[in-house]
Amino acid sequence: MVEAFAVASGKGGTGKTTSTLALGMALAEEYDVTVIDADTGMANLLFHAGLSSVDTTLHDVLVEGGAPVEDAVYDRFGMSVVPCGTSLAGFEAAEPERLRDVVATLAVDTDVILLDSPATLGSKSAVLPIVLADRVVVVLQPTIPALSDGLKVQEYAHSYGTETAGTIFNKVTDPDDVQSVAEKSRRYFDGPTLATVPDSDAAREARRAGKPLLAYAPAAEAAEAYRGAARDLDVRSGAADDVADRFRSAVIPEPR
């Protein structure tokens, strides 16, 4: 079985990478999980996962004659993690279309793929994870502008047949803020609200320590919120070979 989720937001600063790794660790208690940093232009997952000094990253795979994807897969915190490099040269050389084969190869030997997606939808490399995924998890802050950005992600996803798995409200400082936008969220977003994650010093400290939140502070309130999100995420099974073939044949869209 395998299902691919894009974790997306429509804007930067929502805690999308923190959410991707936290969901990954929580899901790894039940599933074989692979996390891919698909943000080839502004990657930072490698810093969150203690992989900043590795020799091979996704950038090295997404070039003609590049490294095999297996060389860029690292076992971390109970997950398989594929970090992306941070150099401008690596980004410019990478061919985003090759992400299809990367995901197809990894889909054969995992249960869940989480694609940490770029914040905006302004390039082929940015929109491709959303197109490749079966469903998208939208990470929001509890503000009307953030809802608007997230709705653009959902609209784009739906136009290519990618469903919405649910939303995560992150960096919540006042639960009343969520209540004020929750009705609009339920009205416009498909899928449930998976979690309301409080703003957390532990999450910031975890990032500085190079560890996912659930590894650094497993008892934190935010960590438990992500575990709840993982419990509420209904992972669907797909035949690995069929999913791999779909990824390889995916149409590369133009950004809107």
C-alpha positions in Angstrom: 0.0 0.0 0.0 1.1 3.6 -0.5 -0.4 7.1 -0.4 1.4 10.3 -1.2 0.5 13.5 0.7 1.7 17.0 -0.2 2.0 19.2 2.8 1.4 22.7 1.6 0.4 26.2 2.8 0.4 28.8 0.0 2.7 31.1 2.0 5.9 30.9 4.0 6.2 30.9 7.8 3.3 28.6 8.7 5.5 25.8 10.1 5.0 23.5 7.1 8.3 21.7 7.5 7.9 21.3 11.2 4.4 19.9 10.4 5.7 17.5 7.8 8.3 15.9 10.0 5.9 15.8 13.0 3.2 14.1 11.0 5.9 11.8 9.6 7.1 10.7 13.0 3.6 10.2 14.3 2.6 8.2 11.3 5.7 6.1 11.5 4.4 4.5 14.7 2.0 2.6 12.4 3.3 3.0 8.8 6.5 2.9 6.8 7.0 6.6 6.1 9.1 8.4 3.5 9.5 12.2 3.8 10.8 14.1 0.8 11.9 17.8 0.8 10.3 18.8 -2.5 11.1 22.5 -2.0 14.0 22.5 -4.3 14.4 26.3 -4.2 14.1 27.1 -0.5 14.8 23.7 1.2 15.3 23.6 4.9 14.1 20.2 6.0 17.7 19.0 6.2 18.3 21.5 9.1 15.2 20.2 10.9 16.3 16.6 10.6 20.0 16.9 11.4 21.1 16.3 7.8 22.9 19.5 7.0 26.2 17.8 6.4 25.1 14.9 4.2 26.9 14.3 0.9 24.0 13.5 -1.4 20.7 15.4 -1.6 17.7 15.5 -3.9 19.5 18.2 -6.0 22.1 15.5 -6.9 19.3 13.2 -8.1 17.4 15.7 -10.2 20.0 16.1 -12.8 20.9 14.1 -16.0 23.2 11.3 -15.0 22.7 12.2 -11.4 23.0 10.0 -8.3 20.5 7.2 -7.7 17.7 8.2 -5.4 18.7 5.5 -2.9 21.9 7.5 -2.2 19.8 10.5 -1.0 17.7 8.5 1.4 18.6 8.6 5.1 17.1 6.7 8.0 16.2 9.3 10.6 13.8 9.2 13.6 12.0 6.1 12.4 11.5 7.5 8.9 13.2 7.5 5.5 14.1 11.1 4.8 15.2 12.6 1.4 16.6 16.1 2.1 17.2 18.7 -0.6 20.2 20.9 -0.9 20.3 24.6 -0.4 22.7 25.9 -3.0 21.5 28.2 -5.8 23.6 26.2 -8.3 21.9 23.0 -7.3 18.5 24.6 -7.7 19.3 26.0 -11.1 20.7 22.6 -12.3 17.8 20.5 -11.0 15.1 19.4 -13.4 11.8 19.3 -11.5 10.3 16.8 -14.0 12.7 14.2 -12.6 10.8 14.3 -9.3 8.2 12.0 -10.9 10.7 9.2 -11.1 12.0 9.8 -7.6 8.6 9.5 -6.1 7.7 6.5 -8.3 10.9 4.7 -7.2 10.3 5.4 -3.5 6.5 4.5 -3.7 7.4 0.8 -4.3 8.8 0.3 -0.8 6.8 2.5 1.6 3.3 3.1 3.0 3.2 6.9 3.2 5.0 9.6 1.3 5.0 13.1 2.6 6.1 15.8 0.2 7.2 19.0 2.0 6.0 21.4 -0.7 7.2 24.9 -1.7 5.3 27.7 -0.1 4.1 29.4 -3.3 2.8 28.1 -6.6 5.0 30.2 -8.9 7.0 27.6 -10.8 7.0 24.0 -12.1 9.1 22.8 -9.2 6.6 24.5 -6.8 3.4 23.0 -8.2 4.6 19.5 -9.1 4.4 18.0 -5.5 0.7 19.0 -5.3 0.0 17.5 -8.7 1.9 14.2 -7.9 0.2 13.7 -4.5 -3.0 11.8 -3.9 -4.1 14.3 -1.3 -2.9 17.5 0.2 -2.7 18.5 3.9 -3.0 22.3 4.1 -1.1 24.0 7.0 -2.6 27.3 8.0 -2.3 30.0 10.6 -5.7 31.1 12.0 -6.1 34.3 10.0 -8.3 35.2 7.1 -5.3 36.0 4.8 -3.8 32.5 5.6 -7.2 30.9 4.7 -7.2 32.7 1.4 -3.7 31.4 0.6 -4.6 27.9 1.6 -7.7 28.0 -0.6 -5.5 28.8 -3.6 -3.6 25.6 -2.8 -6.8 23.6 -2.6 -8.2 25.1 -5.8 -5.0 24.3 -7.7 -4.9 20.8 -6.2 -8.5 20.0 -7.1 -7.9 21.2 -10.7 -5.5 18.3 -11.1 -7.5 15.7 -9.2 -5.6 16.0 -5.9 -8.0 15.8 -3.0 -7.8 17.6 0.4 -7.0 15.3 3.3 -7.6 18.1 5.9 -6.2 21.2 7.4 -3.8 21.9 10.3 -4.0 25.2 12.2 -0.5 25.9 13.4 1.3 28.4 15.6 -2.0 29.1 17.5 -1.5 31.7 20.3 -5.2 32.1 21.1 -7.8 29.3 20.6 -10.4 32.0 20.1 -8.6 32.9 16.9 -9.2 29.4 15.5 -12.9 29.6 16.5 -13.3 32.8 14.6 -12.1 31.3 11.3 -13.1 27.6 11.9 -16.6 28.1 10.5 -15.1 29.6 7.3 -12.6 26.8 7.1 -15.3 24.1 7.4 -17.3 25.9 4.7 -14.6 26.2 2.1 -12.1 23.4 2.8 -12.7 19.8 2.1 -11.6 17.3 4.8 -11.5 17.8 8.5 -9.5 20.1 10.8 -6.8 17.5 11.7 -5.2 19.6 14.5 -5.0 22.9 16.3 -1.3 23.2 17.2 -0.3 25.7 19.8 2.6 28.1 19.2 5.5 26.3 20.8 8.9 27.3 22.0 9.8 23.6 21.9 9.2 23.6 18.1 11.7 26.5 17.7 14.2 24.8 20.0 13.9 21.6 18.1 14.7 23.3 14.8 17.8 24.8 16.3 18.8 21.4 17.7 18.3 19.8 14.3 15.6 17.4 15.5 11.9 17.0 14.6 9.6 18.3 17.4 8.4 14.8 18.3 12.0 13.6 18.9 13.1 16.8 20.7 10.0 17.3 23.0 7.7 14.3 22.7 5.6 15.4 25.7 5.0 18.9 24.4 1.4 20.0 23.8 2.2 20.7 20.2 3.7 17.2 19.7 0.5 15.6 21.1 -1.5 17.8 18.7 0.4 16.3 15.7 -0.1 12.8 17.0 -3.8 13.6 17.0 -3.6 14.8 13.4 -1.9 11.5 12.4 -4.6 9.5 14.1 -7.3 11.4 12.3 -5.6 11.2 8.9 -7.2 8.2 7.1 -4.4 6.8 5.1 -5.7 5.0 2.1 -4.0 2.0 0.4 -3.0 2.0 -3.2 -1.2 -0.7 -5.2 2.5 0.4 -5.2 3.1 -0.5 -8.9 -0.1 1.4 -10.0 0.9 4.4 -8.0 4.5 4.4 -9.3 3.2 4.2 -12.9 0.9 7.1 -12.2 3.7 9.2 -10.9 5.9 8.5 -13.9 3.3 9.5 -16.3 2.1 12.6 -14.5 1.6 15.7 -16.7 3.9 18.5 -15.7 1.7 21.6 -15.3 2.5 25.2 -16.0 2.2 27.5 -12.9 -0.7 29.8 -12.7 
